[in-house]
Amino acid sequence: MPDALIAWFEDIGRGDVAMVGGKNASLGEMVGALSKRGIRVPGGFATTAQAYRHYIATNGIEPEMRRWIEALDAGRASLQVAGAAIRHAFLEGAFPPEIEAAIGEAYDALSARSEQDAVSVAVRSSATAEDLPEASFAGQQETFLNVTGKRALLDACRRCFASLFTDRAISYRQAQGFDHMDVALSIGVQRMVRSDLAGSGVMFSVDTETGFPDVIVISAAWGLGETVVQGSVDPDTYRVFKPFLERTDTVPLIERSLGAKERKMIYATGGSVRTLTKRTTRRERETFVLSDDEVLELARCAKTIEKHYGRAMDMEWAKDGATGELFIVQARPETVQAGKAAGRLTTYRLKQRAEPLLTGAAVGEAIATGEVCAIRDASQIEAFRDGAILVTGMTDPDWVPIMKRAAGIITDHGGTTSHAAIVSRELGVPAIVGTQTATRTLQDGQPITLSCAEGDRGAVYEGTLEFETIEFDLADLPETETDVMLNIASPAAAMRWWRLPARGVGLARMEFVINHLVKVHPMALVAPEKVTSEDARRAIAELTHGYAEPTDYFVDTLALGIAKLAAPFHPQPVIVRLSDFKTNEYAHLLGGEAFEPDEENPMIGWRGASRYYSPGYKAGFALECRALRRVREEIGFENVIIMVPFCRTLAEADRVLEVMAENGLERGRNGLQIYMMCEIPANVLLAEEFAQRFDGFSIGSNDLTQLVLGIDRDSELLADQFDERNEAVKRAIGEAIIKAHQAGIKIGICGQAPSDHPEFAGFLVDCGIDSISLNPDSFVAAVKVVAQAEAMSDKGRAQPAEGSRI
């Protein structure tokens, strides 16, 4: 259709980018190829590149365009002046009769298809160079929503043509190396989905910050989707584990975060205004936009679209409030993570610690330092100072020219799938969005440090903190017989390490998840009447709001945290240690003081296994068990192994296993394996008997060293004597390994010693240990140390028992 002025979506596909632009070509591709597979796309049509060029020729605009582009390139005109002049030429033009007739006839036909006299449509710009794998062009041109009638449609189309020369679009093409005159603009005219009566948002088929390919990230807000795209609201966020979507027996939702959603965009009635933005109700702010079933339906759409295109995708979706149906209204290639080298991993680490001034959603994984440049209005953009950290309420596409000159970006509003976040990633500029108070908390000229290196929550610190950049080359890592695994505490940080070829997680600390995500003592939810602090009661009520039972909050939050931690390492084993707070640590949780005794030495007091069957905590432990059952049986992570810490006696082991079975965690049922921490001398001395009760051991070298040597591991006075390499500790470890293998069970160690001390790694390898688990930033060095130790080790070293490899 080289000379056509109009093309219906069903007649075009992804090979037609030159004719209808990337956005419209993709819509046509989905209508034609994916509608039979359950992907709903609102119908519509597109004007063609031929129509755009015909408009330019008929109105004699090209000489004006070339004059101003040459003036801009030569430095004789500013971006603002040149852009405004070219846009004015487009807006002053008139549609040739044949284009006006073609648009009018197609609009009448679309209205008839929709069984309406004048259907409401979205009018979107689609540049012929956009939505390509190497360049997103997201948001560079204009979109007009709720356009009704031919006159309004033609006006919107004229404005779309002009928007090819917005300041941001000109700047972006220059940065990407595209010739302005080679790019044409197609206009997509698409039936509106009544998301003003429901909600809408953005969806990625890859984790936007880490590139982890097995999750789908969905953002959702009430009303029309422009608020999410623009970043003017803090949306709900959902993450779904992609590999489980084919199963019918799981709900693979691994994150569900409630956003503030303080405003929404809806249809306007009367006058020339088509949409308006209003405050949401308290009920809307406190309610998730999507049900779990709707999240999964969207996720399956994303997986289908990704498979069809053969690459990670960035999509927009909308829910029709009149029919309840979910629609995909845009799909384009994801361009940031797709361009990263697979064999390299760059991480950042703060070398100093401080209390954050404020936090928000992290965009990127880097750290930046600089002075605050606070700009509260687009009219002040030219005041931005190169190399400063931009602080503003929200960044929209008009800000792109200064965003790329910033060391970092901090906003009050927006989510990680907003347009500003997408552009920040593409520019490689770290950003923290949705802080709520950045423009009030930070002062112009104030030196700060912006860190996106600590998980999915970014932090802003006072002053210029030291940090380091660590480059890992993963291409040439040696193979090891010993399984090198990771110690992971934070679910938020777990996805950062998915590229490491680790053989699973040797230690996932449940207490970290409880402390940082749940925040409430489980017994305070079981027996809230015992909480006497009014402040604690208020905080607990706020956290548990919306749950039928307060205990459901604990189970749901803990289960999602563990699932998010386990996802990057599936199907490798993920060993989750049951809570091992000491009483003084438990007391610091909300409501904890009412349930915790004051012990002289909590380190060897009421901790670990002794709590799980105790009347004072048994009901709280039941909540931990419920969460783990949900992770394994409902979400689907059957690779999760449970580990019992600080188990002092055989009788205690039996009691704990009995209580776990009562709560549905029976060893062997549904493949459940239960491990024990080997960290008390009694565990070593009676290793044969403990091995009859557990599927594996993990040596806790810190506690074992403490109890073998009689040294408080927290004592500064005795710190020089605390050493896992002490001969007594090594003999205990060696004996534990031998006994475990004789019993036919697995045994590993979790701790930094093998990484910090190469000779200690060699000792463990000589003993035939099955696995070594350590912190992620030590992984690459540890693999090399272990490989070297294996190469130097006696070929006749003790071999693990059959089936004892992790």
C-alpha positions in Angstrom: 0.0 0.0 0.0 2.8 2.5 -0.9 0.4 5.3 -1.9 -2.3 4.6 0.7 -3.2 7.5 3.1 -5.0 5.2 5.6 -4.3 1.6 6.8 -6.5 -0.5 9.1 -4.6 -2.2 11.9 -5.7 -5.6 10.7 -4.0 -4.9 7.3 -0.5 -4.0 8.7 2.2 -5.8 10.7 5.6 -5.3 12.1 7.2 -5.2 8.7 5.4 -1.9 8.0 7.4 0.4 10.2 8.4 2.6 7.3 4.7 3.1 6.4 3.0 3.4 9.8 5.8 3.7 12.4 6.8 1.3 15.1 3.8 1.8 17.4 1.1 1.3 14.8 3.0 -1.5 13.1 3.1 -3.3 16.4 -0.6 -2.8 17.0 -1.4 -4.2 13.6 0.9 -7.2 14.3 -1.0 -8.0 17.5 -4.4 -7.6 15.9 -3.5 -9.9 13.0 -1.3 -12.5 14.8 -2.3 -12.5 18.4 -6.0 -11.8 18.7 -6.7 -15.5 18.1 -4.5 -16.2 21.1 -6.5 -14.1 23.5 -4.7 -10.8 23.2 -7.4 -8.0 23.0 -6.3 -4.9 21.1 -8.8 -2.1 20.5 -9.5 -1.7 16.9 -8.5 1.3 14.8 -6.5 2.6 11.8 -3.4 4.6 11.0 -2.5 7.4 8.7 0.6 6.6 6.7 4.0 8.2 6.1 2.7 9.0 2.7 -0.1 11.1 4.3 2.4 13.0 6.4 4.7 13.8 3.5 1.6 14.8 1.4 0.6 17.2 4.2 4.1 18.7 4.2 4.2 19.1 0.4 0.7 20.5 0.1 1.4 23.1 2.7 4.9 23.9 1.5 6.5 23.2 4.9 9.7 21.5 3.9 11.8 24.6 3.1 10.9 26.0 6.5 11.8 22.7 8.2 15.2 22.6 6.5 16.0 26.2 7.2 15.4 25.9 11.0 17.1 22.5 11.2 20.2 24.0 9.5 20.1 27.0 11.8 19.9 24.7 14.8 22.8 22.5 13.6 24.9 25.6 13.0 24.1 27.1 16.4 22.3 30.1 14.9 19.0 29.1 16.6 18.2 27.5 19.9 16.4 24.2 20.2 13.4 26.1 21.7 13.2 28.6 18.8 13.7 26.1 16.0 11.2 23.6 17.4 8.5 26.3 18.0 8.9 27.6 14.4 8.6 24.2 12.8 5.6 23.3 15.0 3.9 26.6 14.1 4.3 25.7 10.4 2.5 22.4 10.9 -0.3 23.9 13.0 -1.0 26.6 10.4 -1.3 24.0 7.7 -4.6 22.6 6.3 -5.4 19.0 5.5 -5.6 18.3 1.8 -9.2 17.3 0.9 -8.1 13.7 0.1 -6.5 13.2 3.5 -9.4 14.8 5.3 -11.8 12.6 3.5 -9.8 9.4 4.1 -9.6 10.2 7.9 -13.3 11.0 8.0 -14.4 7.9 6.2 -12.2 5.7 8.4 -13.6 7.3 11.5 -17.1 6.7 10.4 -16.3 3.1 9.7 -14.7 2.7 13.1 -17.7 4.3 14.8 -20.0 1.9 12.9 -17.9 -1.1 14.0 -18.2 0.2 17.6 -22.0 0.6 17.1 -21.8 4.3 18.0 -22.5 7.5 16.1 -19.2 9.1 17.0 -16.8 6.7 18.8 -14.3 8.1 21.4 -10.8 7.5 20.2 -7.2 7.8 21.4 -5.0 9.6 18.9 -1.3 8.6 19.1 1.8 9.6 17.2 3.9 6.8 15.7 7.3 7.9 14.2 8.7 5.7 11.5 12.0 5.3 13.4 10.5 4.6 16.8 10.0 1.5 18.8 13.0 -0.2 17.2 15.1 -2.6 19.3 17.9 0.0 19.4 15.8 3.1 20.2 12.6 3.4 22.2 11.5 7.0 21.3 9.0 6.5 24.1 6.8 9.5 24.7 8.6 11.8 22.3 5.5 12.8 20.4 2.0 13.7 21.6 -1.0 11.5 22.6 -4.6 12.8 22.7 -7.3 10.9 24.6 -11.1 10.8 24.5 -11.3 12.5 21.1 -14.8 12.5 19.7 -16.1 13.7 16.3 -14.3 14.4 13.0 -13.4 18.0 13.7 -11.7 17.2 17.0 -10.0 14.2 15.3 -8.5 16.3 12.6 -7.3 18.9 15.1 -5.6 16.2 17.1 -4.1 14.7 14.0 -2.6 18.2 13.0 -1.1 18.5 16.5 0.3 15.0 16.2 2.1 16.0 13.0 3.5 19.0 14.8 4.6 17.0 17.8 7.3 15.3 15.7 9.2 18.5 16.3 8.8 19.0 20.1 12.0 20.0 21.7 12.3 16.6 23.3 11.8 14.7 20.0 14.4 16.9 18.2 16.9 16.4 21.0 16.3 12.6 21.1 16.7 12.1 17.4 20.0 14.1 17.6 21.2 11.9 20.4 20.3 8.7 18.5 21.8 9.9 15.2 18.5 10.0 13.2 18.1 12.5 10.3 15.0 14.7 11.0 14.0 14.7 7.4 14.2 11.0 7.1 11.7 10.4 9.9 7.9 10.5 9.1 4.9 10.4 11.4 2.0 8.1 11.3 -1.1 8.7 13.5 -2.8 5.9 15.2 -6.6 6.3 15.8 -7.7 3.7 18.2 -11.0 3.0 19.9 -10.8 4.2 23.6 -11.0 1.6 26.3 -13.1 2.9 29.2 -10.3 2.7 31.6 -11.5 6.0 33.1 -14.0 3.8 34.9 -11.3 1.3 36.0 -7.6 1.4 35.7 -4.6 1.1 33.4 -0.8 1.0 33.4 2.4 -0.3 32.0 3.9 -3.7 31.8 7.4 -5.1 31.1 8.3 -8.7 30.3 11.7 -8.4 32.0 12.7 -6.9 35.3 13.3 -3.2 34.5 16.2 -2.6 36.9 18.2 -5.9 36.8 17.3 -7.4 33.4 16.2 -10.6 35.1 14.2 -12.3 32.3 11.9 -14.5 34.3 9.6 -11.9 35.8 6.9 -9.7 34.4 6.6 -6.2 36.1 3.1 -4.5 36.0 2.3 -1.0 37.2 -1.3 0.0 37.7 -3.3 3.1 38.6 -6.9 4.2 38.5 -8.2 5.9 35.4 -6.5 6.6 32.0 -2.9 5.4 31.7 -1.3 8.8 31.0 -0.7 9.3 34.8 1.4 6.2 35.0 3.3 6.9 31.7 3.9 10.5 32.7 5.0 9.5 36.3 2.5 11.9 38.0 1.3 9.1 40.3 2.9 6.4 42.4 1.2 3.2 41.0 0.6 -0.2 42.4 3.4 -2.6 41.4 3.2 -6.4 40.8 5.8 -8.9 39.8 4.9 -12.3 38.4 7.3 -15.3 38.0 7.1 -16.1 34.3 8.0 -19.8 34.2 5.0 -20.8 36.4 2.4 -19.1 34.3 1.8 -22.3 32.3 0.8 -24.1 35.5 -2.8 -24.1 36.7 -2.0 -25.1 40.3 0.0 -22.0 41.2 -0.5 -18.3 41.7 3.1 -17.1 40.8 2.7 -13.6 42.2 6.0 -12.7 43.9 5.3 -9.0 44.7 2.2 -6.9 45.3 3.0 -3.3 46.4 0.3 -0.7 47.1 1.0 2.6 45.5 -0.3 6.0 46.7 -2.3 6.6 43.5 -3.3 10.1 44.7 -4.9 11.2 41.4 -6.5 9.8 38.3 -7.3 11.0 34.8 -10.9 10.6 33.6 -13.1 11.8 30.8 -14.2 15.4 30.9 -17.8 16.3 30.0 -18.8 19.4 28.2 -16.6 22.1 26.6 -13.4 21.5 24.7 -11.5 19.8 27.5 -11.4 16.0 26.8 -9.8 14.8 30.0 -9.3 16.0 33.6 -7.3 14.9 36.6 -8.9 14.6 40.0 -8.0 13.3 43.4 -8.7 9.6 44.1 -10.9 8.6 47.0 -9.4 7.2 50.2 -10.9 3.8 49.3 -9.2 3.9 45.8 -5.9 4.8 47.4 -6.1 1.9 49.8 -7.3 -0.6 47.2 -5.3 -2.5 44.6 -6.3 -1.7 41.1 -6.0 -5.3 39.9 -7.1 -8.6 41.4 -4.7 -11.5 41.5 -6.6 -13.1 38.6 -6.3 -10.0 36.5 -2.6 -9.7 37.3 -2.1 -13.2 36.0 -4.2 -12.6 32.9 -2.1 -9.6 32.0 1.1 -11.5 32.7 0.0 -14.3 30.4 -0.6 -11.7 27.7 2.9 -10.3 28.2 4.4 -13.8 28.0 2.5 -14.5 24.8 3.5 -11.1 23.2 7.2 -11.6 24.2 7.2 -15.1 22.7 5.7 -13.8 19.5 8.2 -11.0 19.1 11.1 -13.1 20.4 12.4 -10.4 22.7 11.6 -8.6 25.9 8.7 -6.1 25.5 7.4 -2.9 27.0 3.6 -2.8 26.9 0.7 -0.5 27.9 -2.6 -2.0 29.1 -6.1 -0.8 30.0 -9.1 -2.3 31.7 -12.5 -1.4 30.4 -14.6 -0.5 33.4 -17.9 -1.1 31.5 -17.1 -4.6 30.4 -14.3 -5.7 32.8 -12.1 -6.7 29.9 -8.3 -6.2 29.8 -6.8 -4.8 26.6 -3.2 -4.2 25.4 -3.1 -0.8 23.8 0.7 -0.7 22.9 3.7 -3.0 22.7 7.2 -2.0 21.8 10.7 -3.7 22.3 12.4 -3.1 25.6 15.6 -1.3 24.7 17.7 -0.9 27.9 18.2 -4.3 29.4 18.3 -5.9 26.0 21.4 -3.9 25.2 23.5 -5.0 28.2 26.4 -7.4 27.8 25.5 -10.8 29.2 29.0 -11.8 30.3 29.7 -8.8 32.5 28.1 -7.6 35.8 28.7 -4.2 37.3 27.8 -3.5 40.9 28.2 -0.5 43.2 28.8 -0.5 46.9 28.8 2.3 49.4 32.0 2.3 51.6 30.3 4.4 54.3 27.1 3.9 56.1 24.6 6.6 57.0 20.9 7.1 57.7 19.0 8.0 54.6 17.3 11.4 54.3 14.6 9.9 52.1 13.9 6.8 50.0 11.9 6.0 46.9 11.8 3.4 44.0 15.3 2.8 42.5 15.8 3.2 38.8 19.1 1.6 37.7 21.7 0.1 40.1 24.3 2.8 40.3 25.4 5.4 42.8 25.8 9.1 42.1 27.0 12.1 44.1 26.6 15.8 43.5 24.8 19.0 44.5 21.1 19.3 44.4 19.6 21.3 41.6 16.0 21.8 42.6 13.7 22.7 39.6 10.1 22.8 40.4 8.7 24.0 37.1 9.5 23.3 33.4 10.0 27.1 32.9 13.1 26.8 35.1 14.8 24.0 33.0 17.5 26.3 31.6 18.8 26.9 35.1 20.0 23.3 35.4 23.7 22.9 36.2 25.6 20.2 34.4 26.6 17.3 36.7 24.1 18.2 39.4 21.4 15.9 40.8 18.1 17.0 39.4 15.4 17.2 42.1 11.8 17.9 41.0 8.2 16.9 41.4 8.1 14.7 38.3 10.1 14.5 35.1 8.3 14.3 31.8 9.6 14.0 28.2 10.2 17.7 27.9 13.0 17.4 30.5 15.0 14.9 28.5 17.6 17.5 27.3 18.7 18.2 30.9 18.1 14.7 32.2 21.1 13.4 30.2 23.3 16.2 31.7 22.4 15.2 35.3 24.5 13.0 37.6 21.2 11.6 39.0 17.5 12.3 39.3 15.2 12.4 42.3 11.4 13.0 42.0 8.5 13.3 44.4 6.2 11.2 42.2 6.3 8.4 39.6 6.9 4.7 39.5 9.6 2.5 37.9 7.6 2.1 34.7 6.9 5.8 34.2 8.3 7.4 31.1 10.8 9.4 33.1 12.1 6.1 34.6 12.4 4.5 31.2 14.3 7.4 29.8 16.6 7.6 32.9 17.5 3.9 32.3 18.1 4.5 28.6 20.4 7.5 29.4 22.2 5.5 32.1 21.4 8.1 34.8 20.4 6.6 38.2 17.1 7.9 39.5 15.0 7.6 42.6 11.3 8.2 41.9 8.2 8.5 44.1 10.0 9.8 47.2 6.9 12.0 48.0 9.0 14.7 49.8 12.2 15.3 47.8 11.4 18.9 46.8 10.6 19.7 50.4 13.4 17.8 52.1 16.4 18.6 49.8 17.8 22.1 49.4 19.3 23.6 46.3 23.1 23.3 46.4 23.0 20.6 49.1 25.7 17.9 48.5 24.0 14.4 48.5 24.6 10.8 47.6 22.0 9.0 45.6 22.2 5.2 45.9 20.3 2.7 43.7 22.7 -0.1 44.7 20.8 -1.5 47.7 17.8 -3.2 46.1 14.5 -1.9 44.6 14.4 1.0 47.2 16.8 3.8 46.5 18.2 6.0 49.2 19.4 9.6 49.4 22.1 10.4 51.9 23.5 13.7 53.3 26.9 14.6 51.9 29.3 12.9 49.5 29.8 9.3 50.6 32.6 7.1 49.3 31.6 4.3 47.0 33.2 1.8 44.7 32.4 0.3 41.4 33.0 -3.4 41.0 33.2 -5.1 37.6 32.7 -8.8 37.3 33.8 -10.8 34.2 31.6 -13.9 34.3 32.7 -15.3 30.9 35.8 -17.2 32.1 34.8 -18.5 35.5 36.2 -21.9 36.1 34.0 -25.0 36.8 34.1 -26.4 40.3 33.1 -29.7 41.8 32.1 -27.9 45.0 28.8 -26.1 44.7 29.4 -22.4 45.3 26.2 -20.8 46.5 25.0 -17.4 47.7 23.9 -16.0 51.1 21.0 -13.7 50.4 19.1 -11.6 53.0 17.2 -9.0 51.1 14.5 -9.9 48.6 14.9 -6.5 47.0 18.5 -7.1 46.3 18.2 -10.8 45.2 17.5 -10.1 41.6 20.7 -8.0 41.2 22.6 -11.2 41.3 20.7 -13.4 38.8 23.6 -13.4 36.3 26.0 -15.1 38.8 26.2 -18.8 37.9 25.5 -19.7 41.5 24.1 -23.2 42.3 21.4 -21.8 44.4 21.1 -20.0 47.8 22.8 -21.7 50.7 21.4 -19.3 53.3 18.3 -17.1 53.0 17.8 -15.3 56.3 14.1 -15.2 57.2 14.6 -12.7 60.0 15.8 -10.1 57.5 12.5 -10.4 55.6 10.6 -10.1 58.9 12.6 -7.1 60.1 12.5 -5.1 56.9 9.3 -6.0 55.3 6.9 -7.4 57.9 8.2 -5.2 60.7 5.7 -6.6 63.3 6.3 -9.2 65.9 4.2 -12.2 64.9 2.8 -12.7 68.5 1.6 -9.0 68.3 -0.7 -10.2 65.5 -1.7 -13.4 67.2 -2.5 -11.6 70.5 -2.9 -7.9 69.8 -4.6 -7.2 73.1 -1.2 -7.7 74.8 0.4 -4.8 72.9 0.2 -1.8 75.3 2.1 0.9 73.3 -0.4 3.1 71.5 2.2 4.1 68.9 2.9 0.4 68.2 -0.9 -0.3 68.0 -1.4 2.5 65.5 1.6 1.4 63.3 0.4 -2.2 63.3 -3.2 -1.2 62.4 -1.8 0.9 59.4 0.3 -2.0 58.2 -2.4 -4.6 58.5 -5.2 -2.4 57.0 -7.1 -4.2 54.3 -6.5 -7.7 55.7 -9.3 -9.8 57.0 -7.1 -11.0 59.9 -3.9 -9.2 61.1 -2.1 -12.6 60.9 -2.8 -12.8 57.2 -0.7 -9.7 56.8 2.3 -11.5 58.3 1.8 -14.6 56.2 1.3 -12.7 52.9 4.2 -10.3 53.4 6.6 -13.0 54.5 5.6 -15.4 51.7 5.9 -12.8 49.0 9.3 -11.7 50.3 10.7 -15.3 50.3 9.2 -16.0 46.9 10.8 -12.8 45.5 14.1 -13.9 47.0 13.8 -17.4 45.6 12.8 -16.4 42.0 16.2 -15.5 40.5 17.7 -18.8 41.5 14.9 -21.3 40.5 15.2 -24.2 39.9 18.4 -24.4 42.0 17.9 -25.0 45.7 17.1 -22.1 48.0 17.7 -22.9 51.6 15.5 -20.7 53.9 16.5 -20.5 57.5 13.7 -20.2 59.9 13.7 -17.1 62.1 16.7 -16.8 64.3 16.2 -13.5 66.1 17.6 -13.2 69.6 15.2 -11.9 72.3 16.7 -8.4 72.2 16.2 -8.3 68.4 12.7 -9.7 68.6 11.8 -7.0 71.1 12.6 -4.3 68.5 9.9 -5.4 66.2 6.6 -3.6 66.5 4.8 -4.9 69.5 7.7 -7.1 70.4 8.4 -5.8 73.9 5.2 -7.4 75.2 6.4 -10.9 74.3 10.1 -10.9 74.9 12.0 -11.6 78.2 15.0 -9.6 79.2 17.9 -12.0 78.9 21.5 -11.5 80.2 23.0 -13.3 77.2 20.5 -13.5 74.3 23.2 -15.0 72.1 22.9 -18.3 73.9 19.4 -17.8 75.1 15.8 -18.2 73.8 16.6 -18.4 70.1 16.3 -20.7 67.1 14.6 -24.1 67.5 13.8 -23.6 71.2 11.2 -21.0 70.3 9.2 -23.0 67.7 7.5 -25.3 70.2 7.5 -22.9 73.2 4.1 -21.7 74.4 5.4 -18.2 74.2 6.1 -18.4 70.4 4.5 -21.5 69.0 1.5 -19.6 67.5 4.0 -17.1 65.9 6.0 -20.0 64.4 2.8 -21.4 62.9 2.6 -18.2 60.8 6.1 -18.8 59.5 5.1 -22.3 58.5 2.0 -21.0 56.8 4.1 -18.5 54.8 6.5 -21.3 53.7 3.7 -23.6 52.7 2.3 -20.8 50.5 5.7 -20.2 48.9 6.1 -23.9 48.1 2.5 -25.1 47.4 0.6 -22.0 46.2 3.3 -19.8 44.5 5.1 -22.9 43.3 8.7 -22.7 44.6 9.2 -26.3 45.5 13.0 -25.8 45.3 12.7 -24.0 48.7 14.4 -26.0 51.4 13.7 -25.2 55.1 16.6 -25.0 57.6 16.3 -25.2 61.4 18.8 -23.0 63.3 20.3 -23.5 66.8 18.9 -26.9 67.5 20.5 -28.0 70.8 19.3 -31.5 71.4 17.9 -34.5 69.6 14.7 -34.2 71.7 14.4 -30.6 70.5 14.9 -31.7 66.9 12.0 -34.1 67.3 9.7 -31.5 68.8 10.4 -29.0 66.1 9.8 -31.5 63.3 6.6 -32.5 65.0 5.4 -28.9 65.2 6.3 -28.3 61.6 4.4 -31.4 60.5 1.4 -30.2 62.5 1.6 -27.0 60.4 1.7 -28.9 57.1 5.5 -28.9 56.7 6.1 -32.6 56.9 9.6 -33.8 55.8 9.3 -35.7 52.5 5.8 -34.5 51.8 5.7 -32.9 48.3 9.4 -33.3 48.2 10.1 -31.1 51.2 13.6 -31.3 52.5 14.5 -30.0 56.0 18.1 -29.1 56.9 19.7 -28.2 60.2 22.3 -25.6 61.0 25.4 -27.4 62.4 26.6 -24.7 64.7 26.6 -26.1 68.2 29.3 -28.6 69.4 26.5 -31.0 70.3 25.5 -31.0 66.6 29.0 -32.3 65.7 29.2 -34.8 68.6 25.8 -36.3 67.8 26.0 -35.7 64.0 25.0 -39.3 63.2 21.8 -39.0 65.3 20.9 -35.6 63.9 21.5 -36.9 60.4 18.7 -39.4 60.9 16.3 -36.5 61.3 17.4 -34.1 58.6 18.2 -34.1 54.9 21.3 -31.9 55.2 23.5 -29.8 57.4 24.8 -26.3 56.9 27.8 -25.4 59.1 27.3 -22.0 60.8 30.9 -21.1 61.3 30.3 -18.0 63.4 28.3 -19.7 66.1 30.4 -22.9 65.9 33.6 -20.9 66.5 31.9 -18.9 69.3 30.9 -22.0 71.1 33.9 -24.2 70.5 36.3 -21.4 71.6 34.0 -19.9 74.2 34.4 -16.4 72.7 31.5 -14.0 72.4 31.5 -13.3 68.6 30.4 -9.7 69.3 33.2 -9.0 71.8 35.6 -6.3 70.6 38.0 -7.3 73.4 38.4 -10.8 72.1 38.0 -10.1 68.4 41.7 -11.0 67.6 41.1 -14.5 69.0 37.9 -15.2 67.0 39.1 -17.2 64.0 37.4 -20.1 62.1 40.9 -21.3 61.2 41.6 -22.3 64.8 42.5 -26.0 64.9 39.7 -26.9 67.3 37.1 -25.3 65.0 38.6 -27.0 61.9 38.6 -30.4 63.6 34.9 -29.9 64.5 34.1 -28.9 60.9 36.1 -31.8 59.5 34.3 -34.3 61.8 30.9 -32.9 60.9 31.7 -33.4 57.2 32.8 -36.9 57.6 29.8 -37.9 59.7 27.4 -36.3 57.3 28.8 -38.2 54.4 28.9 -41.4 56.3 25.2 -40.9 57.0 24.5 -40.1 53.3 23.3 -36.5 53.7 24.5 -33.2 52.3 26.6 -30.7 54.1 27.7 -27.2 53.3 29.0 -24.1 55.0 27.6 -20.5 55.0 30.1 -17.8 55.8 32.8 -15.5 54.5 35.8 -17.5 55.7 36.3 -19.5 52.5 36.4 -16.2 50.5 38.5 -14.3 53.0 41.0 -17.0 53.6 42.0 -19.1 50.6 43.7 -21.7 52.8 40.5 -22.2 54.7 38.7 -22.9 51.3 41.4 -25.4 50.6 40.8 -27.1 53.9 37.1 -27.4 53.2 37.7 -28.8 49.7 40.1 -31.4 51.2 37.4 -32.4 53.6 35.0 -33.0 50.7 32.4 -30.3 51.6 29.5 -30.3 49.2 28.8 -26.6 49.1 30.2 -23.3 50.1 27.8 -20.4 50.4 28.9 -16.7 50.8 27.9 -13.1 50.1 27.3 -12.3 46.4 30.1 -9.7 46.1 32.6 -12.4 47.1 31.2 -15.0 44.6 33.6 -14.5 41.7 36.7 -14.5 43.8 35.4 -17.5 45.8 34.8 -19.6 42.7 38.4 -19.0 41.6 39.8 -19.8 45.1 37.7 -23.0 45.2 38.8 -24.1 41.7 42.4 -23.5 42.6 41.9 -25.5 45.9 40.3 -28.3 44.0 43.2 -28.4 41.5 45.7 -28.6 44.4 43.7 -31.0 46.5 44.6 -34.7 46.9 42.8 -36.7 44.2 42.1 -39.3 46.9 40.2 -36.9 49.2 37.1 -38.1 51.0 34.3 -38.3 48.5 30.7 -37.3 49.3 28.2 -40.0 49.8 26.0 -41.1 46.8 23.3 -38.5 46.3 24.8 -36.0 48.6 25.5 -33.3 46.1 23.4 -30.2 46.5 
